[in-house]
Amino acid sequence: MRIIRTGIVLAIVGLVASGLTACSGETTPTTTDADANAIPTPAPTPLTPAEQLLADNADVAGACAVTFSLDGTTLDPQLQIQDRLYDHLPIPRAEGRAFAGWYVDAGAAAAASADPAANAGDPATRVNGSDLVACPDQQLMLYGAWTTPEAVTAANARIPILMYHQFTDKPEGESGWLRGNYSYIEDYRAAMQYIRDSAFYLPTWDELSAFIDDALYLPDHSVIVTDDDADPTWLTMASPINEQLQVMATSFDITGDGAAEQNRFILPRSHTHAMHSAGANGKGLMLNLSPEEIAADMEASAAALGGVKEVMAYPFGHYDDRAKQGLTMAGFEMARTIEQGYVKVGTDKLALPCVRINFGMGVPALKDLIG
């Protein structure tokens, strides 16, 4: 009898449990034909590195993802800005090779590798920081070219760094002891037009550094244009010509009075922060201050220019080993002097010579100096 009663109790408990489940509205899941025939949602296609770079910079106006193709080298895509000068394109280095530049066309890159003397200096095909970014659909592929250090040496390139100061609209020039510093503005216009029309290659400072190291091919038909002081006559008279003609130049700015606003074809670089004056010995402050003081001034100047440190110009051309030490402490790699000459492979990077342009030097004189 006890066994029978136990069975009855268990049956009753089971019925009650079933009733509670039904009352709660819960049902046992079942598989339907619709479930069996459902199409699974595909996993999203991963973004390419270039697409990811654009997604990460979606708020940047004119953003362009530049990718690079170069034998034996893998480089991350680089963000550039449409209608601005290319900003520090990579300069790859490899043992036993020299880089011969970036090109928008794979055939042009191959031609530069095969014959750099004929093809690696053509500004119509070689792309560098003197060119505006032209980027269809926010993406662009650049093709690199290799050559050899022997080809760099064989080119025997001598790179002139032109040094301008102030400008005048008077054909007869200015009077006074600084007369020679003032270039007649129409002479300057004609000089920039000559550089453009003659298809000179315009190296950037990081390219010049790699060239000095025998790691980058530069043609002998190259020139760098610079101006000292960011004088008002430079800002209002001369630099607009560079923008009109699309000729890149560097403005060495004394930043202690506030960095000057420059147009897109001008590279603002340091002429020190507050060392453009004479010290106790009558020479420039760079020959009076300690390396630590020089480094502090240069750090302030770099900060005023957005952190750029690659090159500066010595005030009055005054420098010595202590000046070089201070620049090195501050992280500067190169410095331009006022000594006449041309930059070659192996030139001292902290003593770059220049080609001074004085009043009355028109295009014929410029041709004699730069070819």
Beta strands, then each sheet from edge to edge (+ up, - down):
strand 1: 63-69
strand 2: 78-81
strand 3: 98-103
strand 4: 126-127
strand 5: 139-147
strand 6: 161-164
strand 7: 166-168
strand 8: 182-184
strand 9: 224-228
strand 10: 249-253
strand 11: 266-270
strand 12: 311-313
strand 13: 334-340
strand 14: 352-356
sheet 1: 2+ 1- 5- 3+ 4-
sheet 2: 11+ 10+ 9+ 6+ 14+ 13+ 12+
sheet 3: 7+ 8+
end
